[in-house]
Structures are given as structure tokens and as C-alpha cells.
Amino acid sequence: MKKFYVASMHNVVKALAAANVIFPVSKKDLLDHAGSAMIQIDFDEKISLNDYCKDIKISSFENKSQFFNALVGSTTKL
């Protein structure tokens, strides 16, 4: 059975909290504050938050839900 790494979003939450990101926020400001944080996205893979968010198309987020919806939508391959 294949194992799936499911803690990546939790790791993003921790990075945003550590950088004191407050919503609403622009994508630029969010990445200026937290973009260098390394996010574990798989059992053996870490990338910067800048790289993790590179495919998000919108430029600002009213709240955390909007940010996480954009992040999941930009990183999920069906």
C-alpha cells in the first residue's frame, strides 16, 4: 500500500505563524515574510514556500481559507 504524506498543509500553517503573517495579505507580502521557509511536502522532499506557491494565480488573499484553497488548487494534480 502506498503511503501518502499528509502534513504539508500543517507545515505551511507553522511557517505562516512563525512569520506572523496576518490576513488579509497580498501574495507578495506573504512571500516576503514567509517565502524562504522550507516546507516538507513529502517524506523525503522539502521546498521553499516561494516554490510551493509559484503556481498560485491570484495576487491577494482575504483569509487563510482563500490562501489554502489557492495553494491546494495550484499543487493538486488530478
N, CA, C and O atoms as a Maestro MAE file, in Angstrom:
{
 s_m_m2io_version
 :::
 2.0.0
}

f_m_ct {
 s_m_title
 :::
 protein
 m_atom[312] {
  # First column is atom index #
  i_m_mmod_type
  r_m_x_coord
  r_m_y_coord
  r_m_z_coord
  i_m_residue_number
  s_m_chain_name
  s_m_pdb_residue_name
  s_m_pdb_atom_name
  i_m_atomic_number
  :::
  1 25 0.836 -1.172 0.000 1 A "MET " " N  " 7
  2 3 0.000 0.000 0.000 1 A "MET " " CA " 6
  3 2 0.892 1.251 0.000 1 A "MET " " C  " 6
  4 15 1.820 1.366 0.800 1 A "MET " " O  " 8
  5 25 0.593 2.169 -0.901 2 A "LYS " " N  " 7
  6 3 1.359 3.413 -0.988 2 A "LYS " " CA " 6
  7 2 1.033 4.311 0.199 2 A "LYS " " C  " 6
  8 15 -0.126 4.453 0.586 2 A "LYS " " O  " 8
  9 25 2.066 4.910 0.767 3 A "LYS " " N  " 7
  10 3 1.876 5.850 1.871 3 A "LYS " " CA " 6
  11 2 1.855 7.270 1.311 3 A "LYS " " C  " 6
  12 15 2.600 7.600 0.389 3 A "LYS " " O  " 8
  13 25 0.990 8.100 1.883 4 A "PHE " " N  " 7
  14 3 0.870 9.489 1.462 4 A "PHE " " CA " 6
  15 2 1.293 10.413 2.599 4 A "PHE " " C  " 6
  16 15 0.928 10.197 3.755 4 A "PHE " " O  " 8
  17 25 2.058 11.431 2.265 5 A "TYR " " N  " 7
  18 3 2.472 12.432 3.245 5 A "TYR " " CA " 6
  19 2 1.365 13.467 3.346 5 A "TYR " " C  " 6
  20 15 1.059 14.141 2.362 5 A "TYR " " O  " 8
  21 25 0.761 13.604 4.515 6 A "VAL " " N  " 7
  22 3 -0.415 14.461 4.646 6 A "VAL " " CA " 6
  23 2 -0.184 15.684 5.534 6 A "VAL " " C  " 6
  24 15 -1.136 16.407 5.828 6 A "VAL " " O  " 8
  25 25 1.038 15.929 5.964 7 A "ALA " " N  " 7
  26 3 1.294 17.022 6.901 7 A "ALA " " CA " 6
  27 2 1.775 18.303 6.237 7 A "ALA " " C  " 6
  28 15 2.115 19.258 6.935 7 A "ALA " " O  " 8
  29 25 1.814 18.353 4.915 8 A "SER " " N  " 7
  30 3 2.369 19.546 4.260 8 A "SER " " CA " 6
  31 2 1.587 20.811 4.600 8 A "SER " " C  " 6
  32 15 2.195 21.860 4.814 8 A "SER " " O  " 8
  33 25 0.270 20.746 4.655 9 A "MET " " N  " 7
  34 3 -0.512 21.947 4.972 9 A "MET " " CA " 6
  35 2 -0.263 22.394 6.412 9 A "MET " " C  " 6
  36 15 -0.215 23.591 6.697 9 A "MET " " O  " 8
  37 25 -0.105 21.431 7.313 10 A "HIS " " N  " 7
  38 3 0.253 21.767 8.693 10 A "HIS " " CA " 6
  39 2 1.598 22.489 8.725 10 A "HIS " " C  " 6
  40 15 1.771 23.444 9.483 10 A "HIS " " O  " 8
  41 25 2.534 22.045 7.922 11 A "ASN " " N  " 7
  42 3 3.846 22.691 7.873 11 A "ASN " " CA " 6
  43 2 3.740 24.113 7.334 11 A "ASN " " C  " 6
  44 15 4.483 24.992 7.770 11 A "ASN " " O  " 8
  45 25 2.837 24.350 6.400 12 A "VAL " " N  " 7
  46 3 2.616 25.711 5.891 12 A "VAL " " CA " 6
  47 2 2.016 26.580 6.997 12 A "VAL " " C  " 6
  48 15 2.428 27.727 7.167 12 A "VAL " " O  " 8
  49 25 1.054 26.053 7.745 13 A "VAL " " N  " 7
  50 3 0.456 26.798 8.858 13 A "VAL " " CA " 6
  51 2 1.542 27.223 9.843 13 A "VAL " " C  " 6
  52 15 1.564 28.370 10.288 13 A "VAL " " O  " 8
  53 25 2.438 26.306 10.181 14 A "LYS " " N  " 7
  54 3 3.526 26.627 11.109 14 A "LYS " " CA " 6
  55 2 4.429 27.718 10.545 14 A "LYS " " C  " 6
  56 15 4.857 28.601 11.288 14 A "LYS " " O  " 8
  57 25 4.725 27.675 9.251 15 A "ALA " " N  " 7
  58 3 5.581 28.684 8.622 15 A "ALA " " CA " 6
  59 2 4.906 30.052 8.631 15 A "ALA " " C  " 6
  60 15 5.562 31.059 8.895 15 A "ALA " " O  " 8
  61 25 3.610 30.102 8.348 16 A "LEU " " N  " 7
  62 3 2.892 31.379 8.356 16 A "LEU " " CA " 6
  63 2 2.841 31.962 9.764 16 A "LEU " " C  " 6
  64 15 3.006 33.169 9.945 16 A "LEU " " O  " 8
  65 25 2.613 31.112 10.755 17 A "ALA " " N  " 7
  66 3 2.575 31.569 12.143 17 A "ALA " " CA " 6
  67 2 3.940 32.086 12.588 17 A "ALA " " C  " 6
  68 15 4.024 33.121 13.249 17 A "ALA " " O  " 8
  69 25 4.999 31.381 12.234 18 A "ALA " " N  " 7
  70 3 6.351 31.800 12.610 18 A "ALA " " CA " 6
  71 2 6.724 33.140 11.990 18 A "ALA " " C  " 6
  72 15 7.500 33.901 12.569 18 A "ALA " " O  " 8
  73 25 6.171 33.430 10.811 19 A "ALA " " N  " 7
  74 3 6.460 34.682 10.112 19 A "ALA " " CA " 6
  75 2 5.452 35.780 10.461 19 A "ALA " " C  " 6
  76 15 5.528 36.884 9.921 19 A "ALA " " O  " 8
  77 25 4.513 35.484 11.359 20 A "ASN " " N  " 7
  78 3 3.491 36.447 11.783 20 A "ASN " " CA " 6
  79 2 2.691 37.008 10.614 20 A "ASN " " C  " 6
  80 15 2.408 38.205 10.571 20 A "ASN " " O  " 8
  81 25 2.330 36.154 9.673 21 A "VAL " " N  " 7
  82 3 1.513 36.577 8.534 21 A "VAL " " CA " 6
  83 2 0.090 36.823 9.028 21 A "VAL " " C  " 6
  84 15 -0.499 35.979 9.704 21 A "VAL " " O  " 8
  85 25 -0.451 37.987 8.683 22 A "ILE " " N  " 7
  86 3 -1.802 38.378 9.082 22 A "ILE " " CA " 6
  87 2 -2.637 38.596 7.826 22 A "ILE " " C  " 6
  88 15 -2.198 39.252 6.880 22 A "ILE " " O  " 8
  89 25 -3.828 38.046 7.829 23 A "PHE " " N  " 7
  90 3 -4.748 38.185 6.700 23 A "PHE " " CA " 6
  91 2 -5.708 39.327 6.969 23 A "PHE " " C  " 6
  92 15 -6.047 39.577 8.126 23 A "PHE " " O  " 8
  93 25 -6.162 40.034 5.927 24 A "PRO " " N  " 7
  94 3 -5.862 39.857 4.508 24 A "PRO " " CA " 6
  95 2 -4.415 40.222 4.198 24 A "PRO " " C  " 6
  96 15 -3.798 41.024 4.898 24 A "PRO " " O  " 8
  97 25 -3.879 39.610 3.122 25 A "VAL " " N  " 7
  98 3 -2.484 39.831 2.747 25 A "VAL " " CA " 6
  99 2 -2.332 39.611 1.243 25 A "VAL " " C  " 6
  100 15 -3.027 38.788 0.646 25 A "VAL " " O  " 8
  101 25 -1.422 40.354 0.653 26 A "SER " " N  " 7
  102 3 -1.115 40.114 -0.758 26 A "SER " " CA " 6
  103 2 -0.171 38.918 -0.856 26 A "SER " " C  " 6
  104 15 0.532 38.586 0.099 26 A "SER " " O  " 8
  105 25 -0.167 38.283 -2.011 27 A "LYS " " N  " 7
  106 3 0.751 37.172 -2.234 27 A "LYS " " CA " 6
  107 2 2.191 37.643 -2.059 27 A "LYS " " C  " 6
  108 15 3.015 36.940 -1.474 27 A "LYS " " O  " 8
  109 25 2.487 38.832 -2.567 28 A "LYS " " N  " 7
  110 3 3.849 39.373 -2.448 28 A "LYS " " CA " 6
  111 2 4.251 39.541 -0.984 28 A "LYS " " C  " 6
  112 15 5.340 39.121 -0.596 28 A "LYS " " O  " 8
  113 25 3.391 40.148 -0.169 29 A "ASP " " N  " 7
  114 3 3.721 40.354 1.245 29 A "ASP " " CA " 6
  115 2 3.846 39.027 1.985 29 A "ASP " " C  " 6
  116 15 4.738 38.861 2.817 29 A "ASP " " O  " 8
  117 25 2.962 38.087 1.689 30 A "LEU " " N  " 7
  118 3 3.038 36.783 2.331 30 A "LEU " " CA " 6
  119 2 4.385 36.127 2.030 30 A "LEU " " C  " 6
  120 15 5.041 35.600 2.929 30 A "LEU " " O  " 8
  121 25 4.790 36.163 0.763 31 A "LEU " " N  " 7
  122 3 6.054 35.524 0.388 31 A "LEU " " CA " 6
  123 2 7.262 36.331 0.849 31 A "LEU " " C  " 6
  124 15 8.317 35.755 1.114 31 A "LEU " " O  " 8
  125 25 7.130 37.651 0.950 32 A "ASP " " N  " 7
  126 3 8.222 38.460 1.514 32 A "ASP " " CA " 6
  127 2 8.484 38.069 2.967 32 A "ASP " " C  " 6
  128 15 9.630 38.064 3.414 32 A "ASP " " O  " 8
  129 25 7.422 37.743 3.700 33 A "HIS " " N  " 7
  130 3 7.568 37.393 5.112 33 A "HIS " " CA " 6
  131 2 7.906 35.926 5.344 33 A "HIS " " C  " 6
  132 15 8.695 35.604 6.233 33 A "HIS " " O  " 8
  133 25 7.321 35.041 4.555 34 A "ALA " " N  " 7
  134 3 7.456 33.607 4.846 34 A "ALA " " CA " 6
  135 2 8.006 32.786 3.687 34 A "ALA " " C  " 6
  136 15 8.155 31.571 3.818 34 A "ALA " " O  " 8
  137 25 8.306 33.409 2.572 35 A "GLY " " N  " 7
  138 3 8.685 32.678 1.370 35 A "GLY " " CA " 6
  139 2 9.939 31.833 1.481 35 A "GLY " " C  " 6
  140 15 10.087 30.847 0.759 35 A "GLY " " O  " 8
  141 25 10.840 32.202 2.370 36 A "SER " " N  " 7
  142 3 12.080 31.425 2.497 36 A "SER " " CA " 6
  143 2 11.920 30.201 3.400 36 A "SER " " C  " 6
  144 15 12.830 29.376 3.490 36 A "SER " " O  " 8
  145 25 10.773 30.079 4.067 37 A "ALA " " N  " 7
  146 3 10.543 28.920 4.941 37 A "ALA " " CA " 6
  147 2 10.578 27.639 4.113 37 A "ALA " " C  " 6
  148 15 10.012 27.570 3.022 37 A "ALA " " O  " 8
  149 25 11.246 26.638 4.646 38 A "MET " " N  " 7
  150 3 11.309 25.345 3.982 38 A "MET " " CA " 6
  151 2 10.134 24.488 4.460 38 A "MET " " C  " 6
  152 15 9.927 24.296 5.658 38 A "MET " " O  " 8
  153 25 9.379 23.985 3.496 39 A "ILE " " N  " 7
  154 3 8.172 23.227 3.781 39 A "ILE " " CA " 6
  155 2 8.391 21.782 3.368 39 A "ILE " " C  " 6
  156 15 8.719 21.501 2.215 39 A "ILE " " O  " 8
  157 25 8.209 20.869 4.312 40 A "GLN " " N  " 7
  158 3 8.286 19.455 3.969 40 A "GLN " " CA " 6
  159 2 6.984 19.089 3.283 40 A "GLN " " C  " 6
  160 15 5.910 19.213 3.873 40 A "GLN " " O  " 8
  161 25 7.075 18.631 2.018 41 A "ILE " " N  " 7
  162 3 5.877 18.306 1.248 41 A "ILE " " CA " 6
  163 2 5.748 16.815 0.969 41 A "ILE " " C  " 6
  164 15 4.716 16.358 0.476 41 A "ILE " " O  " 8
  165 25 6.784 16.064 1.281 42 A "ASP " " N  " 7
  166 3 6.736 14.610 1.135 42 A "ASP " " CA " 6
  167 2 7.720 14.024 2.138 42 A "ASP " " C  " 6
  168 15 8.464 14.760 2.787 42 A "ASP " " O  " 8
  169 25 7.724 12.730 2.263 43 A "PHE " " N  " 7
  170 3 8.582 12.095 3.260 43 A "PHE " " CA " 6
  171 2 10.049 12.479 3.080 43 A "PHE " " C  " 6
  172 15 10.788 12.569 4.060 43 A "PHE " " O  " 8
  173 25 10.472 12.702 1.853 44 A "ASP " " N  " 7
  174 3 11.878 12.996 1.583 44 A "ASP " " CA " 6
  175 2 12.057 14.240 0.711 44 A "ASP " " C  " 6
  176 15 13.042 14.348 -0.020 44 A "ASP " " O  " 8
  177 25 11.113 15.173 0.784 45 A "GLU " " N  " 7
  178 3 11.214 16.367 -0.061 45 A "GLU " " CA " 6
  179 2 10.788 17.617 0.695 45 A "GLU " " C  " 6
  180 15 9.721 17.668 1.306 45 A "GLU " " O  " 8
  181 25 11.659 18.626 0.634 46 A "LYS " " N  " 7
  182 3 11.359 19.948 1.182 46 A "LYS " " CA " 6
  183 2 11.572 20.972 0.079 46 A "LYS " " C  " 6
  184 15 12.504 20.859 -0.718 46 A "LYS " " O  " 8
  185 25 10.696 21.978 0.041 47 A "ILE " " N  " 7
  186 3 10.861 23.093 -0.889 47 A "ILE " " CA " 6
  187 2 10.529 24.379 -0.158 47 A "ILE " " C  " 6
  188 15 9.879 24.358 0.887 47 A "ILE " " O  " 8
  189 25 10.975 25.494 -0.705 48 A "SER " " N  " 7
  190 3 10.653 26.776 -0.085 48 A "SER " " CA " 6
  191 2 9.183 27.094 -0.312 48 A "SER " " C  " 6
  192 15 8.569 26.609 -1.263 48 A "SER " " O  " 8
  193 25 8.632 27.908 0.566 49 A "LEU " " N  " 7
  194 3 7.249 28.341 0.377 49 A "LEU " " CA " 6
  195 2 7.122 29.126 -0.926 49 A "LEU " " C  " 6
  196 15 6.088 29.059 -1.589 49 A "LEU " " O  " 8
  197 25 8.165 29.870 -1.297 50 A "ASN " " N  " 7
  198 3 8.166 30.563 -2.601 50 A "ASN " " CA " 6
  199 2 7.902 29.575 -3.735 50 A "ASN " " C  " 6
  200 15 7.054 29.822 -4.593 50 A "ASN " " O  " 8
  201 25 8.622 28.468 -3.737 51 A "ASP " " N  " 7
  202 3 8.449 27.466 -4.798 51 A "ASP " " CA " 6
  203 2 7.094 26.776 -4.699 51 A "ASP " " C  " 6
  204 15 6.467 26.482 -5.718 51 A "ASP " " O  " 8
  205 25 6.645 26.518 -3.483 52 A "TYR " " N  " 7
  206 3 5.367 25.839 -3.285 52 A "TYR " " CA " 6
  207 2 4.198 26.682 -3.814 52 A "TYR " " C  " 6
  208 15 3.198 26.142 -4.287 52 A "TYR " " O  " 8
  209 25 4.337 28.003 -3.728 53 A "CYS " " N  " 7
  210 3 3.254 28.917 -4.120 53 A "CYS " " CA " 6
  211 2 3.403 29.458 -5.538 53 A "CYS " " C  " 6
  212 15 2.594 30.283 -5.961 53 A "CYS " " O  " 8
  213 25 4.389 29.028 -6.266 54 A "LYS " " N  " 7
  214 3 4.694 29.647 -7.565 54 A "LYS " " CA " 6
  215 2 3.561 29.574 -8.573 54 A "LYS " " C  " 6
  216 15 3.471 30.439 -9.444 54 A "LYS " " O  " 8
  217 25 2.696 28.578 -8.487 55 A "ASP " " N  " 7
  218 3 1.621 28.425 -9.464 55 A "ASP " " CA " 6
  219 2 0.287 29.023 -9.018 55 A "ASP " " C  " 6
  220 15 -0.713 28.897 -9.724 55 A "ASP " " O  " 8
  221 25 0.264 29.673 -7.856 56 A "ILE " " N  " 7
  222 3 -0.961 30.346 -7.415 56 A "ILE " " CA " 6
  223 2 -1.188 31.547 -8.321 56 A "ILE " " C  " 6
  224 15 -0.294 32.372 -8.512 56 A "ILE " " O  " 8
  225 25 -2.385 31.638 -8.872 57 A "LYS " " N  " 7
  226 3 -2.690 32.671 -9.873 57 A "LYS " " CA " 6
  227 2 -3.198 33.982 -9.274 57 A "LYS " " C  " 6
  228 15 -3.062 35.026 -9.912 57 A "LYS " " O  " 8
  229 25 -3.777 33.964 -8.074 58 A "ILE " " N  " 7
  230 3 -4.342 35.193 -7.520 58 A "ILE " " CA " 6
  231 2 -3.284 35.964 -6.741 58 A "ILE " " C  " 6
  232 15 -2.302 35.386 -6.276 58 A "ILE " " O  " 8
  233 25 -3.488 37.265 -6.601 59 A "SER " " N  " 7
  234 3 -2.446 38.128 -6.036 59 A "SER " " CA " 6
  235 2 -2.706 38.556 -4.602 59 A "SER " " C  " 6
  236 15 -1.852 39.201 -3.993 59 A "SER " " O  " 8
  237 25 -3.870 38.213 -4.044 60 A "SER " " N  " 7
  238 3 -4.123 38.556 -2.643 60 A "SER " " CA " 6
  239 2 -5.124 37.578 -2.045 60 A "SER " " C  " 6
  240 15 -5.876 36.913 -2.758 60 A "SER " " O  " 8
  241 25 -5.113 37.509 -0.729 61 A "PHE " " N  " 7
  242 3 -5.946 36.554 -0.003 61 A "PHE " " CA " 6
  243 2 -6.671 37.275 1.121 61 A "PHE " " C  " 6
  244 15 -6.040 37.932 1.949 61 A "PHE " " O  " 8
  245 25 -7.988 37.157 1.156 62 A "GLU " " N  " 7
  246 3 -8.789 37.792 2.205 62 A "GLU " " CA " 6
  247 2 -8.646 37.077 3.544 62 A "GLU " " C  " 6
  248 15 -8.744 37.694 4.604 62 A "GLU " " O  " 8
  249 25 -8.411 35.757 3.481 63 A "ASN " " N  " 7
  250 3 -8.307 34.968 4.711 63 A "ASN " " CA " 6
  251 2 -7.498 33.697 4.429 63 A "ASN " " C  " 6
  252 15 -7.129 33.410 3.290 63 A "ASN " " O  " 8
  253 25 -7.238 32.953 5.494 64 A "LYS " " N  " 7
  254 3 -6.444 31.720 5.359 64 A "LYS " " CA " 6
  255 2 -7.122 30.713 4.442 64 A "LYS " " C  " 6
  256 15 -6.456 30.026 3.667 64 A "LYS " " O  " 8
  257 25 -8.440 30.626 4.527 65 A "SER " " N  " 7
  258 3 -9.153 29.662 3.685 65 A "SER " " CA " 6
  259 2 -8.912 29.935 2.211 65 A "SER " " C  " 6
  260 15 -8.688 29.007 1.433 65 A "SER " " O  " 8
  261 25 -8.957 31.204 1.823 66 A "GLN " " N  " 7
  262 3 -8.724 31.546 0.426 66 A "GLN " " CA " 6
  263 2 -7.301 31.193 0.019 66 A "GLN " " C  " 6
  264 15 -7.078 30.686 -1.081 66 A "GLN " " O  " 8
  265 25 -6.336 31.455 0.897 67 A "PHE " " N  " 7
  266 3 -4.948 31.099 0.598 67 A "PHE " " CA " 6
  267 2 -4.795 29.590 0.432 67 A "PHE " " C  " 6
  268 15 -4.208 29.133 -0.549 67 A "PHE " " O  " 8
  269 25 -5.321 28.806 1.389 68 A "PHE " " N  " 7
  270 3 -5.143 27.359 1.317 68 A "PHE " " CA " 6
  271 2 -5.902 26.745 0.147 68 A "PHE " " C  " 6
  272 15 -5.426 25.780 -0.451 68 A "PHE " " O  " 8
  273 25 -7.063 27.278 -0.189 69 A "ASN " " N  " 7
  274 3 -7.766 26.800 -1.385 69 A "ASN " " CA " 6
  275 2 -6.921 27.045 -2.625 69 A "ASN " " C  " 6
  276 15 -6.832 26.176 -3.494 69 A "ASN " " O  " 8
  277 25 -6.298 28.221 -2.720 70 A "ALA " " N  " 7
  278 3 -5.449 28.533 -3.870 70 A "ALA " " CA " 6
  279 2 -4.224 27.622 -3.895 70 A "ALA " " C  " 6
  280 15 -3.823 27.148 -4.958 70 A "ALA " " O  " 8
  281 25 -3.634 27.376 -2.734 71 A "LEU " " N  " 7
  282 3 -2.448 26.526 -2.676 71 A "LEU " " CA " 6
  283 2 -2.789 25.088 -3.066 71 A "LEU " " C  " 6
  284 15 -2.079 24.481 -3.867 71 A "LEU " " O  " 8
  285 25 -3.841 24.553 -2.521 72 A "VAL " " N  " 7
  286 3 -4.233 23.177 -2.863 72 A "VAL " " CA " 6
  287 2 -4.588 23.085 -4.341 72 A "VAL " " C  " 6
  288 15 -4.195 22.135 -5.018 72 A "VAL " " O  " 8
  289 25 -5.326 24.067 -4.839 73 A "GLY " " N  " 7
  290 3 -5.710 24.066 -6.248 73 A "GLY " " CA " 6
  291 2 -4.520 24.146 -7.181 73 A "GLY " " C  " 6
  292 15 -4.545 23.572 -8.270 73 A "GLY " " O  " 8
  293 25 -3.481 24.850 -6.768 74 A "SER " " N  " 7
  294 3 -2.316 25.008 -7.642 74 A "SER " " CA " 6
  295 2 -1.326 23.846 -7.557 74 A "SER " " C  " 6
  296 15 -0.458 23.704 -8.418 74 A "SER " " O  " 8
  297 25 -1.456 23.020 -6.524 75 A "THR " " N  " 7
  298 3 -0.481 21.936 -6.346 75 A "THR " " CA " 6
  299 2 -1.070 20.546 -6.543 75 A "THR " " C  " 6
  300 15 -0.332 19.560 -6.552 75 A "THR " " O  " 8
  301 25 -2.380 20.452 -6.699 76 A "THR " " N  " 7
  302 3 -3.032 19.154 -6.851 76 A "THR " " CA " 6
  303 2 -3.129 18.785 -8.318 76 A "THR " " C  " 6
  304 15 -3.609 19.562 -9.142 76 A "THR " " O  " 8
  305 25 -2.672 17.606 -8.621 77 A "LYS " " N  " 7
  306 3 -2.758 17.102 -9.982 77 A "LYS " " CA " 6
  307 2 -3.732 15.944 -9.993 77 A "LYS " " C  " 6
  308 15 -3.534 14.946 -9.300 77 A "LYS " " O  " 8
  309 25 -4.784 16.081 -10.783 78 A "LEU " " N  " 7
  310 3 -5.809 15.027 -10.840 78 A "LEU " " CA " 6
  311 2 -5.554 14.083 -11.989 78 A "LEU " " C  " 6
  312 15 -6.314 13.136 -12.190 78 A "LEU " " O  " 8
  :::
 }
 m_bond[311] {
  # First column is bond index #
  i_m_from
  i_m_to
  i_m_order
  :::
  1 1 2 1
  2 2 3 1
  3 3 4 2
  4 3 5 1
  5 5 6 1
  6 6 7 1
  7 7 8 2
  8 7 9 1
  9 9 10 1
  10 10 11 1
  11 11 12 2
  12 11 13 1
  13 13 14 1
  14 14 15 1
  15 15 16 2
  16 15 17 1
  17 17 18 1
  18 18 19 1
  19 19 20 2
  20 19 21 1
  21 21 22 1
  22 22 23 1
  23 23 24 2
  24 23 25 1
  25 25 26 1
  26 26 27 1
  27 27 28 2
  28 27 29 1
  29 29 30 1
  30 30 31 1
  31 31 32 2
  32 31 33 1
  33 33 34 1
  34 34 35 1
  35 35 36 2
  36 35 37 1
  37 37 38 1
  38 38 39 1
  39 39 40 2
  40 39 41 1
  41 41 42 1
  42 42 43 1
  43 43 44 2
  44 43 45 1
  45 45 46 1
  46 46 47 1
  47 47 48 2
  48 47 49 1
  49 49 50 1
  50 50 51 1
  51 51 52 2
  52 51 53 1
  53 53 54 1
  54 54 55 1
  55 55 56 2
  56 55 57 1
  57 57 58 1
  58 58 59 1
  59 59 60 2
  60 59 61 1
  61 61 62 1
  62 62 63 1
  63 63 64 2
  64 63 65 1
  65 65 66 1
  66 66 67 1
  67 67 68 2
  68 67 69 1
  69 69 70 1
  70 70 71 1
  71 71 72 2
  72 71 73 1
  73 73 74 1
  74 74 75 1
  75 75 76 2
  76 75 77 1
  77 77 78 1
  78 78 79 1
  79 79 80 2
  80 79 81 1
  81 81 82 1
  82 82 83 1
  83 83 84 2
  84 83 85 1
  85 85 86 1
  86 86 87 1
  87 87 88 2
  88 87 89 1
  89 89 90 1
  90 90 91 1
  91 91 92 2
  92 91 93 1
  93 93 94 1
  94 94 95 1
  95 95 96 2
  96 95 97 1
  97 97 98 1
  98 98 99 1
  99 99 100 2
  100 99 101 1
  101 101 102 1
  102 102 103 1
  103 103 104 2
  104 103 105 1
  105 105 106 1
  106 106 107 1
  107 107 108 2
  108 107 109 1
  109 109 110 1
  110 110 111 1
  111 111 112 2
  112 111 113 1
  113 113 114 1
  114 114 115 1
  115 115 116 2
  116 115 117 1
  117 117 118 1
  118 118 119 1
  119 119 120 2
  120 119 121 1
  121 121 122 1
  122 122 123 1
  123 123 124 2
  124 123 125 1
  125 125 126 1
  126 126 127 1
  127 127 128 2
  128 127 129 1
  129 129 130 1
  130 130 131 1
  131 131 132 2
  132 131 133 1
  133 133 134 1
  134 134 135 1
  135 135 136 2
  136 135 137 1
  137 137 138 1
  138 138 139 1
  139 139 140 2
  140 139 141 1
  141 141 142 1
  142 142 143 1
  143 143 144 2
  144 143 145 1
  145 145 146 1
  146 146 147 1
  147 147 148 2
  148 147 149 1
  149 149 150 1
  150 150 151 1
  151 151 152 2
  152 151 153 1
  153 153 154 1
  154 154 155 1
  155 155 156 2
  156 155 157 1
  157 157 158 1
  158 158 159 1
  159 159 160 2
  160 159 161 1
  161 161 162 1
  162 162 163 1
  163 163 164 2
  164 163 165 1
  165 165 166 1
  166 166 167 1
  167 167 168 2
  168 167 169 1
  169 169 170 1
  170 170 171 1
  171 171 172 2
  172 171 173 1
  173 173 174 1
  174 174 175 1
  175 175 176 2
  176 175 177 1
  177 177 178 1
  178 178 179 1
  179 179 180 2
  180 179 181 1
  181 181 182 1
  182 182 183 1
  183 183 184 2
  184 183 185 1
  185 185 186 1
  186 186 187 1
  187 187 188 2
  188 187 189 1
  189 189 190 1
  190 190 191 1
  191 191 192 2
  192 191 193 1
  193 193 194 1
  194 194 195 1
  195 195 196 2
  196 195 197 1
  197 197 198 1
  198 198 199 1
  199 199 200 2
  200 199 201 1
  201 201 202 1
  202 202 203 1
  203 203 204 2
  204 203 205 1
  205 205 206 1
  206 206 207 1
  207 207 208 2
  208 207 209 1
  209 209 210 1
  210 210 211 1
  211 211 212 2
  212 211 213 1
  213 213 214 1
  214 214 215 1
  215 215 216 2
  216 215 217 1
  217 217 218 1
  218 218 219 1
  219 219 220 2
  220 219 221 1
  221 221 222 1
  222 222 223 1
  223 223 224 2
  224 223 225 1
  225 225 226 1
  226 226 227 1
  227 227 228 2
  228 227 229 1
  229 229 230 1
  230 230 231 1
  231 231 232 2
  232 231 233 1
  233 233 234 1
  234 234 235 1
  235 235 236 2
  236 235 237 1
  237 237 238 1
  238 238 239 1
  239 239 240 2
  240 239 241 1
  241 241 242 1
  242 242 243 1
  243 243 244 2
  244 243 245 1
  245 245 246 1
  246 246 247 1
  247 247 248 2
  248 247 249 1
  249 249 250 1
  250 250 251 1
  251 251 252 2
  252 251 253 1
  253 253 254 1
  254 254 255 1
  255 255 256 2
  256 255 257 1
  257 257 258 1
  258 258 259 1
  259 259 260 2
  260 259 261 1
  261 261 262 1
  262 262 263 1
  263 263 264 2
  264 263 265 1
  265 265 266 1
  266 266 267 1
  267 267 268 2
  268 267 269 1
  269 269 270 1
  270 270 271 1
  271 271 272 2
  272 271 273 1
  273 273 274 1
  274 274 275 1
  275 275 276 2
  276 275 277 1
  277 277 278 1
  278 278 279 1
  279 279 280 2
  280 279 281 1
  281 281 282 1
  282 282 283 1
  283 283 284 2
  284 283 285 1
  285 285 286 1
  286 286 287 1
  287 287 288 2
  288 287 289 1
  289 289 290 1
  290 290 291 1
  291 291 292 2
  292 291 293 1
  293 293 294 1
  294 294 295 1
  295 295 296 2
  296 295 297 1
  297 297 298 1
  298 298 299 1
  299 299 300 2
  300 299 301 1
  301 301 302 1
  302 302 303 1
  303 303 304 2
  304 303 305 1
  305 305 306 1
  306 306 307 1
  307 307 308 2
  308 307 309 1
  309 309 310 1
  310 310 311 1
  311 311 312 2
  :::
 }
}
